[in-house]
Amino acid sequence: MPTYNPPLRDMQFVIHELLGAVDELKTIPAYADLDADTVNAVLEEGGKFASKVLAPLNLIGDVQGCVLDKTTHEVKTADGFKEAYKTYTENGWSGLSADPQWGGQGMPQLVNQAVYEMMNSANQAWTMYPGLSHGAHAALEAHGTPEQKALYLPKLTSGEWTGTMCLTEPHCGTDLGLLRTKAEPLADGSYKITGAKIFISAGEHDMAANIVHLVLARLPDAPEGSKGISLFVVPKFNVNADGSIGSRNGIYCGGLEHKMGIHGNATAQIVLDEAVGTLVGKPHRGLPAMFVMMNGARLGVGNQSLGLTQVAYENAVVYAKDRVQMRSLSGTKRADLAADPIIVHPDVRKMLLTARAYAEGARALVYYTAIELDKSHNHPDEAVRKESDDIVALLTPIVKAFITDNAWISTVHCQQVFGGHGFIHEWGMEQFVRDARINMIYEGTNTIQSLDLLGRKVLGDGGAKLTKFGKMVSSLVKENADVEAMQEFTVPLGELGKKVQAFTMEIGMKGMQNPDEVGAAAVDYLRVVGHLVYGYFFARMAKIALEKQSSGDKFYIAKLATARFYFAKLMPEVETLMITARAGLKPLVEMDEALF
């Protein structure tokens, strides 16, 4: 069975030493009393819950999955899941970052994301149940009526109820403008909703008393396409005016998907049979309201893959140090053993370091984005809010796509370290690989994220958001121009920054001639920019490590070695990516579709 040890030292390094998060967040009045000791204490307790309660259930959930009673439409989760959720809510984790006015603890998003990293490492499938509630909470808090907020937010905050988002239908995935679910107005101001949804994570379960579904549907007078979509809140059980649970609503689970991974999470086919719901926000403006939830979910998916990368790496390292096979090419390293531990072999080290570097780069990016998200929502200075909002908009598709692509690479590498044992279920590695695969698909495929980055976030504003990040890169390079030890990091980083600027202009010009050129280059482009972002954070981490490596703390020696590996072995991928992106559309369209 795999194990999980929360990487608290690295988490604290990123939060306190790299990002100076406490001082940064204390500029927000709601976090004025935040201190490092409190943050560390929360992380330690969160780590205990993840490693001791959730991790032991991961293999169990994978084997047992979820079971649907087709008569009652109720779903039973795997053994221990319900009890773990009870522990989660009783200890207050569900309201960690929620507003105190709804019963939350009012901690920053950063702290919540850090706790969720550990929970994702321990058990991604379980963590999706409470995780989706955060998105439902955010959408209702931003767009709900006072009555809806009073009715639903306290229960979502306490974890007594969970939330979902119901978007996809059998005939439409990303293209939500095609959806057919209908909402008919009733005399009392509510709506009767009929239709079918699929791929609804945590859509039905036995862990909470009620499930609050946020459903996209069309009103009778709705225009065609995405501009005719409205958002509704549709509870599993109707809710009485006093907040108590009433009669069963006409929304139920018609089936469960049989999936490659995340077996412990109920991916439901949801049927709406004249279910009663209320409108959230304005008519025909459901998609912008739902995007509050979707953007949060995209950041959450990146965090899921950070968690999987970390836990796969940890287990692969333990195995590589213990497993003995053959002798080192340069001569025996452990004469006391029948063979050398496989960690002496260069390619094994490459696989391990790839996973380690991608985990550490992802952690820096996720935590930085969480801080900027807090600032964009809560900072008292409007200019700061706008600046942070632009950075979050730019980084969101990178968090979702770059981290999840890298997690797939990393979990497969870590499985490979185990050799044949990596293919066997009880070791846990093949589950990490299977679970990681969905993260590249849901909440907008990584191609969709790439198109969003290049088309909307970069070319859509003439490169303004990207230029803001580029200035951060150039400032770091200039600040360290005279620091000899930093040149191995800042020189290639600075060169990449200039190349990205020219690369972006080139693709933009080609896109003006033919928009399909953007589609041809987008996936490669996102990886290039992803490496620019990681390179920026690794250069900053390397600077700290250089300054502290003489302290005798081996943590900094390891951090510096990881940064060097990243710049030497991973970031050079950008050269190939720019070549393939520049090859453009022609190689993709030369073949007539009839010949495929």
VMD Tcl script that draws the C-alpha trace (Angstrom):
set ca {
  {0.00 0.00 0.00}
  {1.34 3.47 -0.84}
  {2.06 5.96 1.91}
  {1.84 9.73 2.12}
  {3.94 12.14 4.17}
  {2.87 15.79 3.80}
  {5.79 17.88 2.48}
  {5.37 20.50 5.19}
  {8.92 21.82 4.92}
  {8.56 22.66 1.25}
  {5.04 24.03 1.73}
  {6.29 26.35 4.45}
  {9.27 27.36 2.32}
  {7.00 28.42 -0.53}
  {4.50 30.21 1.71}
  {6.92 32.03 3.99}
  {10.32 32.27 2.29}
  {9.44 32.42 -1.39}
  {6.14 34.31 -1.35}
  {6.18 36.13 2.00}
  {2.52 35.25 2.06}
  {1.61 36.40 5.57}
  {2.88 39.96 5.03}
  {1.33 40.02 1.56}
  {-2.07 38.91 2.83}
  {-2.06 41.13 5.91}
  {-2.59 44.11 3.59}
  {-6.13 42.75 3.30}
  {-8.18 43.87 6.34}
  {-9.87 40.48 6.75}
  {-6.44 38.88 7.25}
  {-4.85 41.61 9.38}
  {-4.35 39.22 12.31}
  {-2.87 36.38 10.24}
  {0.45 35.02 11.49}
  {2.90 32.34 10.39}
  {2.38 30.17 13.47}
  {-1.34 29.91 12.75}
  {-0.72 29.00 9.12}
  {1.81 26.34 10.11}
  {-0.50 24.88 12.75}
  {-3.35 24.57 10.23}
  {-1.05 22.86 7.75}
  {0.19 20.40 10.35}
  {-3.33 19.43 11.40}
  {-4.46 19.25 7.79}
  {-1.54 16.97 7.04}
  {-2.54 14.63 9.86}
  {-6.10 14.41 8.56}
  {-4.90 13.75 5.01}
  {-2.27 11.16 5.87}
  {-4.04 9.34 8.70}
  {-7.72 9.51 7.69}
  {-7.89 9.92 3.91}
  {-4.81 8.11 2.59}
  {-5.78 4.69 4.00}
  {-9.10 4.94 2.13}
  {-7.61 5.60 -1.31}
  {-7.10 2.00 -2.43}
  {-10.40 1.01 -0.82}
  {-12.28 3.62 -2.80}
  {-10.55 2.54 -5.98}
  {-11.57 -1.11 -5.48}
  {-15.10 -0.62 -4.15}
  {-16.14 2.44 -6.12}
  {-19.70 3.66 -5.67}
  {-22.89 1.61 -5.82}
  {-26.22 2.94 -7.18}
  {-29.54 1.59 -5.94}
  {-31.60 1.94 -9.12}
  {-34.86 1.76 -7.19}
  {-34.18 4.59 -4.74}
  {-31.57 6.38 -6.92}
  {-29.34 6.60 -3.84}
  {-25.58 6.04 -4.04}
  {-23.46 4.29 -1.42}
  {-19.85 5.46 -1.26}
  {-16.90 3.23 -0.39}
  {-16.32 1.98 3.16}
  {-14.99 4.74 5.39}
  {-15.81 7.64 3.07}
  {-18.90 8.76 4.97}
  {-17.12 8.54 8.33}
  {-14.14 10.49 6.98}
  {-16.49 13.23 5.79}
  {-18.07 13.39 9.24}
  {-14.59 13.88 10.74}
  {-13.85 16.54 8.12}
  {-16.92 18.60 8.93}
  {-16.75 18.14 12.70}
  {-13.20 19.50 12.69}
  {-14.24 22.58 10.74}
  {-12.30 21.94 7.54}
  {-15.32 22.62 5.31}
  {-15.49 26.26 6.39}
  {-11.76 26.97 6.54}
  {-11.74 29.79 3.96}
  {-15.45 30.69 4.06}
  {-16.68 34.10 5.21}
  {-17.39 34.22 8.96}
  {-20.86 35.66 8.25}
  {-21.80 32.20 6.92}
  {-20.08 30.37 9.75}
  {-16.65 30.07 8.15}
  {-13.23 30.64 9.69}
  {-12.23 33.34 7.19}
  {-8.78 31.95 6.41}
  {-7.12 32.95 3.11}
  {-7.62 30.89 -0.05}
  {-3.91 30.12 0.11}
  {-4.31 28.14 3.32}
  {-7.31 26.27 1.95}
  {-5.41 25.40 -1.24}
  {-2.46 24.12 0.77}
  {-4.73 21.87 2.82}
  {-6.40 20.65 -0.36}
  {-3.02 19.82 -1.89}
  {-2.48 17.35 0.95}
  {-5.99 15.95 0.69}
  {-5.55 15.46 -3.07}
  {-2.29 13.61 -2.48}
  {-4.01 11.38 0.04}
  {-7.24 10.68 -1.83}
  {-8.32 12.70 -4.86}
  {-11.61 10.87 -5.36}
  {-12.77 11.55 -1.79}
  {-11.55 15.14 -1.86}
  {-13.78 15.94 -4.82}
  {-16.91 15.60 -2.65}
  {-16.19 18.61 -0.42}
  {-14.09 20.30 -3.10}
  {-17.02 20.98 -5.41}
  {-18.91 22.63 -2.57}
  {-16.41 25.51 -2.62}
  {-17.33 26.33 -6.20}
  {-21.07 26.22 -5.51}
  {-20.50 28.42 -2.46}
  {-18.51 30.96 -4.51}
  {-21.10 31.15 -7.29}
  {-23.98 31.69 -4.86}
  {-22.02 34.20 -2.82}
  {-21.24 36.21 -5.97}
  {-24.59 35.95 -7.78}
  {-27.22 34.60 -5.40}
  {-30.12 36.57 -3.95}
  {-30.04 37.43 -0.24}
  {-32.62 34.68 0.30}
  {-30.54 32.09 -1.56}
  {-27.44 33.04 0.37}
  {-29.23 32.79 3.71}
  {-30.75 29.44 2.75}
  {-27.72 27.68 1.29}
  {-24.42 29.26 2.32}
  {-24.47 28.36 6.03}
  {-25.13 24.69 5.18}
  {-22.47 24.60 2.46}
  {-20.03 26.27 4.84}
  {-20.66 23.78 7.63}
  {-20.49 20.88 5.19}
  {-23.95 19.66 6.22}
  {-24.80 19.98 2.52}
  {-22.52 19.59 -0.49}
  {-22.65 21.24 -3.91}
  {-22.20 20.34 -7.56}
  {-22.22 22.03 -10.92}
  {-24.41 20.48 -13.63}
  {-23.25 21.64 -17.06}
  {-22.53 18.84 -19.51}
  {-25.27 17.02 -21.41}
  {-25.03 13.82 -23.50}
  {-24.79 15.76 -26.78}
  {-22.65 18.69 -25.61}
  {-19.47 18.91 -23.60}
  {-17.43 22.09 -23.86}
  {-19.92 23.68 -26.28}
  {-22.54 24.58 -23.70}
  {-24.40 26.70 -26.23}
  {-25.92 23.41 -27.45}
  {-27.52 22.45 -24.14}
  {-31.24 21.58 -24.12}
  {-32.29 21.43 -20.46}
  {-35.41 23.58 -20.08}
  {-36.65 25.79 -17.24}
  {-40.29 26.87 -17.16}
  {-41.40 29.68 -14.81}
  {-43.93 28.89 -12.09}
  {-46.42 31.25 -10.48}
  {-44.45 31.47 -7.20}
  {-41.28 32.72 -8.93}
  {-39.52 29.37 -8.98}
  {-38.90 27.23 -12.07}
  {-39.71 23.71 -13.24}
  {-36.58 22.22 -14.79}
  {-36.44 19.22 -17.10}
  {-33.47 17.64 -18.84}
  {-30.45 15.39 -18.44}
  {-26.86 16.03 -17.34}
  {-23.84 13.75 -17.46}
  {-20.35 13.55 -15.92}
  {-21.54 15.21 -12.70}
  {-18.80 14.67 -10.12}
  {-20.15 13.99 -6.61}
  {-23.61 14.14 -8.17}
  {-25.13 11.70 -5.69}
  {-23.78 10.21 -2.45}
  {-24.56 9.28 1.15}
  {-22.11 11.65 2.87}
  {-24.33 14.72 3.40}
  {-28.00 15.35 4.13}
  {-28.62 17.39 0.99}
  {-26.89 18.15 -2.32}
  {-27.15 21.62 -3.84}
  {-26.96 21.39 -7.63}
  {-26.18 24.45 -9.72}
  {-27.82 23.73 -13.07}
  {-27.54 25.43 -16.44}
  {-30.83 25.50 -18.40}
  {-32.78 27.53 -20.94}
  {-35.83 29.70 -20.30}
  {-38.70 29.57 -22.84}
  {-37.69 32.89 -24.39}
  {-33.96 32.14 -24.42}
  {-31.93 33.12 -27.49}
  {-29.92 30.35 -29.13}
  {-26.35 29.63 -28.14}
  {-24.44 30.46 -24.97}
  {-26.20 33.81 -24.58}
  {-29.43 31.98 -23.82}
  {-28.25 30.02 -20.78}
  {-29.50 30.70 -17.26}
  {-28.26 29.34 -13.92}
  {-30.51 27.73 -11.31}
  {-30.01 26.29 -7.85}
  {-31.77 22.93 -7.60}
  {-31.48 21.03 -4.30}
  {-31.79 17.25 -4.03}
  {-34.35 17.85 -1.27}
  {-36.51 20.95 -1.37}
  {-35.67 23.38 1.39}
  {-38.32 24.89 3.63}
  {-38.34 28.60 4.43}
  {-36.83 27.92 7.85}
  {-33.90 26.06 6.27}
  {-35.11 22.58 7.16}
  {-35.17 19.79 4.58}
  {-38.51 19.21 2.87}
  {-39.78 16.84 0.19}
  {-37.64 15.01 -2.38}
  {-37.09 17.15 -5.47}
  {-37.37 15.86 -9.03}
  {-33.62 15.58 -9.56}
  {-31.96 12.19 -9.20}
  {-29.11 9.93 -10.29}
  {-30.07 7.78 -13.28}
  {-26.72 6.04 -13.58}
  {-23.04 6.06 -12.64}
  {-20.22 6.27 -15.14}
  {-17.74 3.37 -15.23}
  {-14.43 5.20 -15.37}
  {-10.70 4.72 -15.85}
  {-9.93 6.35 -12.51}
  {-11.29 8.29 -9.50}
  {-13.51 5.28 -8.83}
  {-14.29 6.48 -5.31}
  {-16.11 9.54 -6.63}
  {-19.65 9.20 -7.92}
  {-19.65 10.54 -11.48}
  {-23.38 10.71 -12.00}
  {-25.86 10.84 -14.83}
  {-28.39 13.32 -13.47}
  {-32.04 13.34 -14.50}
  {-34.17 16.44 -13.93}
  {-37.86 15.57 -14.06}
  {-39.75 18.80 -13.37}
  {-37.30 19.56 -10.59}
  {-37.98 22.82 -8.77}
  {-35.23 25.43 -8.76}
  {-34.67 29.14 -8.37}
  {-32.84 31.51 -10.70}
  {-29.30 32.53 -9.76}
  {-28.36 35.92 -11.17}
  {-30.02 37.40 -14.23}
  {-31.91 35.50 -16.95}
  {-29.70 34.36 -19.86}
  {-26.59 35.29 -17.87}
  {-25.95 31.87 -16.41}
  {-22.62 31.22 -18.05}
  {-20.82 34.24 -16.54}
  {-22.24 33.28 -13.13}
  {-21.16 29.67 -13.57}
  {-17.68 30.79 -14.62}
  {-17.08 31.83 -11.00}
  {-17.41 28.15 -10.19}
  {-15.63 26.90 -13.31}
  {-12.54 29.07 -12.82}
  {-12.28 27.93 -9.21}
  {-12.63 24.35 -10.40}
  {-9.83 24.81 -12.94}
  {-7.49 26.01 -10.20}
  {-8.66 23.08 -8.09}
  {-7.87 20.58 -10.85}
  {-4.33 21.92 -11.09}
  {-4.06 21.40 -7.35}
  {-5.32 17.83 -7.74}
  {-2.45 17.10 -10.09}
  {0.04 18.77 -7.79}
  {-1.16 16.39 -5.08}
  {-0.81 13.32 -7.30}
  {2.65 14.35 -8.51}
  {3.84 14.74 -4.92}
  {2.52 11.43 -3.61}
  {3.74 9.50 -6.65}
  {7.20 11.02 -6.23}
  {7.36 10.19 -2.53}
  {6.55 6.53 -3.09}
  {8.88 6.21 -6.06}
  {11.78 7.62 -4.03}
  {11.21 5.14 -1.22}
  {11.10 2.27 -3.71}
  {14.18 3.46 -5.63}
  {16.23 3.57 -2.43}
  {15.08 0.11 -1.36}
  {14.96 -1.86 -4.62}
  {18.30 -3.37 -5.65}
  {18.97 -4.25 -9.31}
  {22.30 -4.51 -11.13}
  {25.42 -2.50 -10.39}
  {26.09 1.12 -11.19}
  {27.76 1.62 -14.59}
  {30.56 3.50 -12.86}
  {31.24 0.77 -10.33}
  {29.73 -0.82 -7.24}
  {28.11 1.63 -4.84}
  {26.83 -0.78 -2.16}
  {29.21 -3.68 -1.79}
  {27.24 -4.86 1.24}
  {24.24 -5.64 -0.99}
  {23.71 -8.17 -3.77}
  {23.15 -5.27 -6.18}
  {22.98 -1.50 -6.01}
  {19.74 0.39 -5.20}
  {18.20 1.52 -8.45}
  {18.45 5.16 -7.39}
  {22.11 5.04 -8.48}
  {21.08 4.64 -12.14}
  {21.00 7.92 -14.09}
  {17.66 7.40 -15.82}
  {15.93 6.48 -12.57}
  {17.24 9.72 -11.09}
  {16.00 11.61 -14.14}
  {12.49 10.22 -13.65}
  {12.50 11.03 -9.95}
  {13.87 14.52 -10.43}
  {11.33 15.22 -13.17}
  {8.50 14.46 -10.76}
  {10.15 16.39 -7.94}
  {10.76 19.48 -10.08}
  {7.25 19.45 -11.50}
  {5.80 19.12 -7.99}
  {7.88 21.98 -6.59}
  {7.19 24.24 -9.57}
  {3.48 23.50 -9.35}
  {3.40 24.24 -5.63}
  {4.96 27.66 -6.16}
  {2.50 28.45 -8.96}
  {-0.62 27.21 -7.15}
  {0.21 29.05 -3.94}
  {1.17 32.26 -5.75}
  {-2.10 32.16 -7.73}
  {-4.08 31.59 -4.53}
  {-2.56 34.73 -2.99}
  {-3.37 36.75 -6.11}
  {-6.91 35.36 -6.04}
  {-7.35 36.57 -2.46}
  {-6.02 39.99 -3.45}
  {-8.27 40.19 -6.50}
  {-11.34 39.61 -4.34}
  {-10.52 41.32 -1.08}
  {-7.76 43.92 -1.36}
  {-8.95 47.42 -0.39}
  {-7.11 49.08 -3.31}
  {-9.05 48.78 -6.56}
  {-5.87 49.05 -8.64}
  {-4.35 46.10 -6.77}
  {-7.54 44.10 -7.25}
  {-7.43 44.73 -11.00}
  {-3.73 43.87 -11.25}
  {-4.21 40.63 -9.33}
  {-7.32 39.74 -11.34}
  {-5.32 40.05 -14.56}
  {-2.56 37.81 -13.21}
  {-5.09 35.18 -12.07}
  {-6.79 35.29 -15.48}
  {-3.46 34.73 -17.24}
  {-2.28 31.95 -14.92}
  {-5.54 29.97 -14.56}
  {-5.20 28.01 -17.84}
  {-1.53 27.37 -17.04}
  {-2.41 26.06 -13.57}
  {-5.03 23.78 -15.09}
  {-3.24 22.53 -18.19}
  {0.51 22.75 -17.53}
  {0.32 21.20 -14.07}
  {-1.99 18.39 -15.19}
  {0.09 17.57 -18.27}
  {3.18 17.46 -16.07}
  {1.41 15.26 -13.52}
  {0.64 12.72 -16.22}
  {4.32 12.71 -17.20}
  {5.38 12.48 -13.55}
  {3.02 9.74 -12.41}
  {3.96 7.61 -15.43}
  {7.66 8.17 -14.63}
  {7.10 7.20 -11.00}
  {5.19 4.10 -12.06}
  {8.11 3.24 -14.35}
  {10.52 3.44 -11.41}
  {8.63 0.49 -9.89}
  {9.12 -1.62 -13.01}
  {6.62 -4.48 -13.12}
  {5.43 -3.70 -9.61}
  {4.20 -0.33 -10.87}
  {1.63 -2.21 -12.94}
  {0.25 -3.99 -9.86}
  {-2.66 -2.41 -8.01}
  {-1.53 -2.98 -4.42}
  {1.53 -0.73 -4.90}
  {-0.76 2.18 -5.75}
  {1.23 3.62 -8.63}
  {-1.11 2.55 -11.40}
  {-3.98 4.19 -9.54}
  {-2.11 7.49 -9.43}
  {-1.62 7.24 -13.20}
  {-5.29 6.46 -13.83}
  {-6.51 9.17 -11.48}
  {-4.17 11.74 -13.06}
  {-5.55 11.15 -16.55}
  {-8.96 12.75 -15.93}
  {-7.37 16.00 -14.78}
  {-6.25 16.72 -18.34}
  {-9.83 16.28 -19.58}
  {-12.45 17.71 -17.25}
  {-13.15 21.37 -16.45}
  {-12.20 22.18 -20.04}
  {-9.70 19.95 -21.83}
  {-6.12 21.13 -21.93}
  {-6.55 22.12 -25.55}
  {-9.43 24.38 -24.48}
  {-7.16 25.85 -21.81}
  {-4.46 26.45 -24.43}
  {-6.93 28.23 -26.71}
  {-8.12 30.29 -23.74}
  {-4.56 31.32 -22.89}
  {-3.42 32.21 -26.39}
  {-6.71 33.43 -27.88}
  {-8.39 35.21 -24.97}
  {-5.81 35.94 -22.32}
  {-2.86 36.91 -24.57}
  {-3.97 37.93 -28.06}
  {-7.37 39.06 -26.80}
  {-5.91 42.04 -24.95}
  {-2.92 42.67 -27.18}
  {-0.60 40.87 -24.79}
  {-1.25 43.23 -21.85}
  {-1.58 40.49 -19.22}
  {1.41 38.58 -20.53}
  {3.43 41.81 -20.55}
  {2.69 42.28 -16.85}
  {4.13 38.88 -16.08}
  {7.02 39.56 -18.46}
  {7.91 42.63 -16.42}
  {8.14 40.45 -13.31}
  {10.58 38.21 -15.17}
  {12.70 41.07 -16.50}
  {12.80 42.73 -13.06}
  {14.14 39.53 -11.51}
  {16.77 39.25 -14.23}
  {17.88 42.88 -13.81}
  {17.99 42.69 -10.02}
  {20.44 39.79 -10.26}
  {22.50 40.99 -13.22}
  {25.60 41.35 -11.04}
  {25.08 38.18 -8.99}
  {27.41 35.68 -10.64}
  {25.89 32.62 -8.96}
  {22.45 33.49 -10.36}
  {23.52 33.70 -14.01}
  {22.87 30.02 -14.68}
  {19.22 30.77 -13.93}
  {18.62 34.39 -14.92}
  {20.40 34.28 -18.29}
  {18.27 31.47 -19.79}
  {15.18 32.91 -18.10}
  {15.77 36.34 -19.58}
  {16.43 34.84 -23.01}
  {13.21 32.82 -22.83}
  {11.26 35.93 -21.85}
  {12.46 37.71 -25.00}
  {11.75 34.66 -27.15}
  {8.20 34.39 -25.80}
  {7.57 38.03 -26.70}
  {8.70 37.51 -30.31}
  {7.02 34.09 -30.49}
  {3.71 35.61 -29.38}
  {3.86 38.38 -31.96}
  {4.65 35.87 -34.70}
  {1.70 33.64 -33.86}
  {-0.57 36.66 -33.50}
  {0.32 37.87 -37.00}
  {-0.30 34.43 -38.49}
  {-3.59 34.23 -36.59}
  {-4.75 37.48 -38.15}
  {-4.37 35.85 -41.56}
  {-6.00 32.58 -40.52}
  {-7.48 32.00 -37.02}
  {-6.80 28.26 -37.33}
  {-3.10 29.10 -36.98}
  {-3.87 29.95 -33.36}
  {-5.46 26.54 -32.89}
  {-2.45 24.86 -34.46}
  {0.02 26.56 -32.12}
  {-1.97 26.87 -28.88}
  {-0.99 23.64 -27.07}
  {2.72 24.11 -27.76}
  {2.39 27.78 -26.83}
  {0.90 27.03 -23.41}
  {3.79 24.72 -22.56}
  {6.30 27.37 -23.57}
  {4.64 29.97 -21.35}
  {4.27 27.38 -18.61}
  {8.02 26.86 -18.61}
  {8.54 30.63 -18.49}
  {6.35 30.75 -15.36}
  {8.09 27.78 -13.71}
  {11.48 29.18 -14.67}
  {10.61 32.44 -12.95}
  {9.67 30.68 -9.72}
  {12.64 28.29 -9.83}
  {15.02 31.22 -10.30}
  {13.52 32.90 -7.24}
  {13.75 29.68 -5.25}
  {17.35 29.19 -6.37}
  {18.25 32.68 -5.15}
  {16.97 31.86 -1.66}
  {18.77 28.51 -1.69}
  {22.05 30.12 -2.76}
  {21.81 32.60 0.08}
  {21.07 29.90 2.66}
  {22.97 26.83 1.45}
  {25.85 27.58 3.86}
  {23.45 27.26 6.81}
  {23.98 23.52 6.87}
  {20.30 22.86 6.16}
  {20.28 20.22 3.44}
  {16.86 21.42 2.31}
  {18.48 24.34 0.49}
  {21.12 22.13 -1.11}
  {18.34 19.91 -2.47}
  {16.32 22.93 -3.62}
  {19.29 24.29 -5.54}
  {19.95 20.92 -7.16}
  {16.31 20.65 -8.22}
  {16.38 24.13 -9.76}
  {19.54 23.24 -11.69}
  {17.93 20.05 -12.93}
  {14.86 21.97 -14.07}
  {16.86 24.52 -16.05}
  {19.17 21.87 -17.54}
  {16.76 19.03 -18.32}
  {13.16 20.29 -18.45}
  {13.03 23.93 -19.53}
  {15.00 23.32 -22.78}
  {11.83 21.62 -24.07}
  {10.73 25.10 -25.12}
  {13.10 25.06 -28.10}
  {11.39 22.04 -29.66}
  {7.95 23.42 -28.80}
  {8.62 26.68 -30.60}
  {9.85 24.78 -33.67}
  {6.72 22.62 -33.81}
  {4.45 25.61 -33.17}
  {6.10 27.55 -35.98}
  {5.48 24.61 -38.33}
  {1.97 25.97 -38.21}
  {-1.27 24.77 -39.73}
  {-0.11 23.35 -43.04}
  {1.10 19.90 -41.85}
  {-2.25 19.46 -40.06}
  {-4.55 20.22 -43.01}
  {-2.64 18.89 -46.03}
  {-4.37 15.52 -45.78}
  {-7.98 15.50 -46.90}
  {-10.28 14.33 -44.12}
  {-11.53 11.49 -46.35}
  {-8.03 9.99 -46.17}
  {-8.04 9.74 -42.36}
}
mol new
graphics top color blue
foreach p $ca { graphics top sphere $p radius 0.5 }
foreach p [lrange $ca 0 end-1] q [lrange $ca 1 end] { graphics top cylinder $p $q radius 0.2 }
display resetview
